[in-house]
Amino acid sequence: MRRVLVVGFAVLFLLCGGGSAAAVWTWQGLEHNTAGKVDFVRPLAVPALAPSRLDERGRRVFELTARRGRHDFGNGPVATWGFNGDYLGPTLRAKRGEEVVVNVHNRLTEATTVHWHGMHLPAEADGGPLRMVDAPGTWSPTWRINQPAATLWYHPHPHGSTANQTYQGLAGMFILDDPATDVAALPHEYGVDDVPVIVQDKNFDGDHLKGRGGVFGAIGILGDTVVVNGTAAAFLDVTTDRVRLRLLNASNARVYDFGFADNREYDLVGTDGGLLAAPVTTRRVMLSPGERAEIVVAVRPGERVVLRSTPPTLGAGALSDRISGGHDTLDILQLRAAATLRATKPVPARLVDVPRFDRAAATRTRDFSLADTKINGQSMSMSRVDARVVKDTVEVWRVRNADGQPHTFHVHDVQFQVLSVGGKEPPAELRGWKDTIYLRGDVTYEIIMAFRDYADPNRAYMFHCHVLKHEDQGMMGQFVVVDQ
């Protein structure tokens, strides 16, 4: 709450004593609207599928090299970082049951690490801040894929510099395949009717990405230019009558409320950890940093329709909403339908079985309060374990945003389910598998999860706010899974 008061006094100073012209300019400058103002002139770049090989043990091996580069977002090259290239990284893809190895090579000038966001895996392979990769250096985590088909992603996780390294371009998708928990009738041809949409916002300063925050900077960077897969003002040529968009909010702080400029309906078919039991027909889906959604939208021959983010309902209060991007409207991506479209199958009325956790099965309930860059009043300490959970048990965590700033909550290793929001049943879009959830102010979110397969009392997983500035400032904790 202290940061909200500081911002409030700053705005009051401008309004009351800082000069009316400056106050009006500052207040108006807190709202950003690009609706109808973007000339979609660049074809959307689709990240390449990462090549892989099978080693002598039958493991699928990927190579990722973090390096510096230069990337042209549309107004000339700027300095960036990327995996296996100048900006972002390739899409890793693996099947359930496969054992994978990812050789992470660090060719930067500082240490980094890579976290497999949404992945169920041993703590030693998780890639949190306790597993740094020196520069130069190589890290080769290995694990077996054992979870439903889903859209996951990977990004750096060094404590204190996650925000900068991710903002510079170190991120990519990791798609999991599993025929038992996917639906063949959904669009599935990668880059054609099944397209990754990695959404970020950027500021530019000459030949560099500008890393400053907004006017008051409480949540970190709010960029004035939206890029998709590293492409500004992007359009996607669509050749089928339905297209599946795998939306990933890879921004540092901004929350998006994704819909279409003509307010058309579409089908939400998946969230962070996999497909829903049934499609949700909707016009909007809100994604905070780290969240994903799979949507299927129908298009007509020859039309052009714009994916647009309208002002998200942040629930942080009028002032905090405004300074945190809650009044912004942003054009994201234009879909350009061909004159003749290949027919695809309708979205089925039922998708996959999503087994529900039983609250009565929980052996423990824990409470987490996020406020003032701390969780439960404590800043992140690399030497402190905040929770010890027992393998093969189920727990309920009650999570609350207590300071009026936008916060999210991400838990490593597990996919959880939302039991309640403010004491009520969760909305349909929150009834699938989740690993990250947005926290509206003064609302308690009950989530339930099982800790399976892996126990290691000496290696920790993380839970934290995925607003990256908050994470870097200490809004993070550690838990270990133990046998007993």
HUDA-V918904 format. One record per helix or strand of 2 or more residues. SS is the DSSP state (hx for helix, st for strand). FROM is the first residue (numbers start at 1). TO is the last residue. Records with the same first field share a line. If there is no record, write none. Layout:
SS=FROM-TO, FROM-TO
//
This chain:
hx=2-16, 20-29, 123-125, 162-168, 179-181, 318-323, 359-361, 428-430, 468-473
st=42-43, 53-54, 60-72, 77-83, 91-95, 99-106, 114-117, 137-144, 150-156, 171-177, 194-202, 204-205, 208-209, 225-228, 231-232, 234-240, 242-249, 256-260, 266-271, 274-282, 285-287, 292-298, 304-309, 329-342, 362-371, 374-375, 387-390, 393-401, 407-411, 416-421, 436-439, 444-451, 461-464, 476-482
//
